Amino acid sequence: MKPQGPNGRVPLIKYCLLTGASRGIGHATVKVLQREGWRVLTVSRQPFSDECRWPNARESHIQADLADLSAIPALAADVRSRLQDGELAALVNNAGISPKGPDGSRLGVALSEAEVWTRVMNVNLVSISLLVRELLPELTKAKASIVNVTSIAGSRVHPFAGVAYAASKAGLAALTRELAHELGPLGIRSNAISPGEIATSILSPGTDGLVQREVPLQRLGTTEEVARTIQFLCSDASSYINGAEIHINGGQHV
């Protein structure tokens, strides 16, 4: 027999749709949310990996390339079909790409061709707006929380992040504010987190020196620290926070 809530009804399962879940911050966020009782639907352009060990991982994975904007309606329909026993209470937009030169170098204006701009903007910015648009009825019904993952590169020139990536993250901060303003009356909260130097498998050479020079705490952040902040923004504990961008960078932005 399923447990009942205070109103005598069976409480709906809280679903979170999380993009960019295959590694790093996304992977850590899945684990944190699951510990808090969330059912997480994950989106990645990579097929499901058998290395994933969280419960129901294979059944909850959706393979989709967010660079293909024409595929967004089908992705939303797939998500919608999985909500029979619950509601879409959170959308975490974590997917992002940061292309590099052949030697891993930063791509400035002179080296960023139209194809680079198109793909980066589609994945990091435009697909997010279209996904929110497609899932707006579900988000409204749940009075959901939207969390966008921006970057310190969106507010200052960064030695490793290219120009297209930086512009896309600055745009995502602006989109977060627009969503907060437009969707707030529907009960949907929209916030962003802005990570700095986080310990993942794709750190650029020279990061250690950057941390010592620019981060007052003089250490890398952990994916767990970022994931816990995302979980906070998805929870009722942040119920009056809307339109914020939280810096997670050990003071690097000051």
C-alpha positions in Angstrom: 0.0 0.0 0.0 1.4 3.4 -1.0 1.9 6.0 1.7 -0.6 8.8 1.8 0.0 12.5 2.3 -1.8 14.7 4.9 -4.7 15.3 2.5 -5.3 11.6 2.1 -3.9 11.5 -1.4 -0.9 9.5 -2.6 1.9 12.1 -3.1 3.2 12.4 -6.6 6.7 11.4 -7.4 9.0 14.4 -7.9 10.8 14.2 -11.3 13.8 16.2 -12.3 15.0 16.4 -15.9 18.7 16.9 -15.9 20.8 17.5 -19.1 24.5 16.8 -19.4 24.4 14.0 -16.9 27.1 11.7 -18.1 30.0 13.2 -16.0 31.2 15.9 -13.6 28.6 18.2 -12.1 25.7 16.4 -13.8 26.7 13.0 -12.5 27.2 14.3 -9.0 23.8 16.1 -9.1 22.0 12.9 -10.0 23.4 11.2 -6.9 22.6 14.1 -4.6 19.0 14.4 -5.9 18.4 10.7 -5.6 19.5 10.8 -2.0 16.9 13.4 -1.4 14.1 11.2 -2.9 14.0 12.6 -6.5 13.4 10.5 -9.6 15.9 11.8 -12.1 15.5 11.7 -15.9 18.9 12.2 -17.5 19.7 13.6 -21.0 23.1 13.1 -22.7 24.3 13.0 -26.3 26.1 9.9 -25.2 24.4 6.5 -25.1 23.8 4.9 -21.7 27.0 3.7 -20.0 27.0 0.5 -18.0 29.4 2.3 -15.6 26.4 4.2 -14.1 25.4 2.5 -10.9 22.5 4.6 -9.6 19.0 2.9 -9.4 16.9 2.8 -12.6 19.7 4.5 -14.5 19.2 2.8 -17.8 15.4 3.3 -17.8 15.8 6.9 -16.9 18.3 7.8 -19.6 17.4 9.7 -22.7 19.9 10.1 -25.5 19.6 13.4 -27.4 21.9 15.9 -29.0 20.8 19.4 -27.9 22.7 20.9 -30.9 19.8 19.6 -33.1 17.1 22.0 -32.2 14.6 20.1 -34.4 14.8 17.2 -31.9 13.6 19.2 -28.9 9.9 18.5 -29.4 10.6 14.7 -29.5 12.7 15.0 -26.4 10.0 16.8 -24.6 7.4 14.3 -25.7 9.6 11.5 -24.4 9.9 13.2 -21.0 6.2 13.8 -20.9 5.5 10.1 -21.5 7.6 9.2 -18.4 5.6 11.4 -15.9 2.6 9.1 -15.5 3.1 8.7 -11.8 4.6 12.1 -11.0 5.3 15.6 -12.0 8.2 17.6 -13.5 9.2 19.5 -10.4 12.6 20.5 -11.6 14.6 21.2 -14.8 18.4 21.4 -14.4 20.1 22.6 -17.6 23.6 21.5 -17.1 24.6 20.4 -20.7 27.3 22.6 -22.2 30.2 22.4 -24.6 33.4 24.4 -24.7 35.3 23.7 -27.9 39.1 24.0 -28.0 41.7 24.3 -30.7 43.7 21.3 -32.0 46.2 21.6 -29.2 43.6 22.3 -26.5 44.0 26.1 -26.9 41.4 28.7 -26.3 39.2 29.7 -29.3 39.1 33.4 -29.6 37.1 35.4 -32.2 39.7 34.9 -35.0 39.5 31.1 -34.6 35.8 30.7 -34.1 34.0 29.8 -37.3 30.3 30.0 -37.8 29.8 26.3 -37.2 31.5 26.6 -33.8 29.2 29.5 -32.8 26.1 27.7 -34.0 26.7 24.5 -32.2 27.8 26.2 -28.9 24.8 28.5 -28.9 22.4 25.8 -29.7 23.6 23.5 -26.9 24.4 26.1 -24.3 21.6 28.5 -24.8 18.9 28.1 -27.5 18.0 24.5 -26.7 17.3 25.5 -23.1 14.8 28.1 -24.1 13.1 25.7 -26.5 13.0 22.9 -23.9 11.4 25.2 -21.3 8.9 26.3 -24.0 8.0 22.7 -24.9 7.6 21.6 -21.2 5.9 24.7 -20.0 2.6 23.0 -19.2 4.3 20.3 -17.1 6.5 22.9 -15.3 3.5 25.1 -14.6 1.5 22.2 -13.2 4.2 21.3 -10.8 5.2 25.0 -10.0 8.7 23.7 -10.8 12.2 25.0 -10.3 14.5 25.7 -13.2 18.2 25.7 -12.5 20.6 26.8 -15.3 24.4 26.2 -15.1 26.2 29.3 -16.2 30.0 29.9 -15.6 32.4 32.4 -14.3 33.4 32.8 -17.9 30.1 34.4 -18.6 31.0 37.5 -16.5 34.8 37.8 -17.0 37.4 36.9 -19.5 38.7 33.5 -18.7 42.1 32.1 -19.9 40.7 28.7 -20.9 37.1 29.3 -22.0 36.6 30.4 -25.7 34.6 33.4 -26.9 31.6 31.4 -28.0 31.4 29.6 -24.7 31.7 32.8 -22.7 29.0 34.6 -24.8 26.7 31.6 -24.5 27.0 31.6 -20.7 26.5 35.3 -20.4 23.4 34.8 -22.5 22.2 32.0 -20.2 22.5 34.4 -17.2 20.3 36.8 -19.1 17.8 34.1 -20.1 17.6 33.1 -16.4 16.5 36.6 -15.5 14.0 36.6 -18.4 12.5 33.3 -17.3 12.3 34.4 -13.7 10.3 37.5 -14.8 8.1 35.8 -17.3 7.4 32.5 -15.5 7.3 33.7 -11.9 3.6 34.5 -12.1 3.0 30.9 -13.0 4.8 29.7 -9.8 7.9 28.6 -11.7 11.2 29.8 -10.1 14.3 30.2 -12.4 17.8 30.5 -11.0 21.3 29.9 -12.1 24.5 28.7 -10.5 27.9 30.0 -11.8 30.7 27.5 -11.1 34.4 28.5 -11.2 37.2 26.0 -11.1 35.7 22.7 -10.2 37.6 19.4 -9.9 36.4 17.3 -12.9 38.1 15.0 -15.4 38.4 17.8 -18.0 40.4 20.5 -16.2 42.7 22.5 -18.5 46.5 22.5 -18.0 47.4 25.4 -15.8 44.3 25.3 -13.6 46.4 24.8 -10.5 48.3 28.0 -11.0 45.1 29.9 -11.8 43.6 28.7 -8.5 46.5 29.9 -6.5 46.5 33.3 -8.1 42.8 34.1 -8.3 40.8 31.9 -5.9 40.8 33.3 -2.3 40.0 29.8 -0.9 43.0 28.5 -2.9 41.5 25.2 -3.8 39.3 23.7 -6.5 35.6 23.2 -5.8 34.1 19.8 -5.8 31.2 18.5 -7.9 29.5 17.6 -4.7 29.5 21.2 -3.5 28.0 22.3 -6.8 25.4 19.5 -6.8 24.3 20.4 -3.2 23.6 24.0 -4.3 21.6 22.7 -7.3 19.6 20.5 -5.0 18.9 23.5 -2.7 17.6 25.5 -5.6 15.3 22.6 -6.5 13.9 22.3 -3.0 11.3 24.2 -1.0 14.1 25.6 1.1 14.7 28.1 -1.7 11.0 28.9 -2.3 11.5 32.7 -2.4 14.7 32.7 -4.5 13.9 33.7 -8.1 16.2 35.2 -10.7 19.4 34.7 -8.8 22.8 33.6 -10.0 24.8 31.9 -7.3 28.6 32.0 -7.6 30.3 28.8 -6.7 34.0 29.7 -7.1 35.7 30.1 -3.7 35.5 33.9 -4.2 37.1 34.0 -7.6 34.5 36.5 -8.8 35.3 39.2 -6.2 
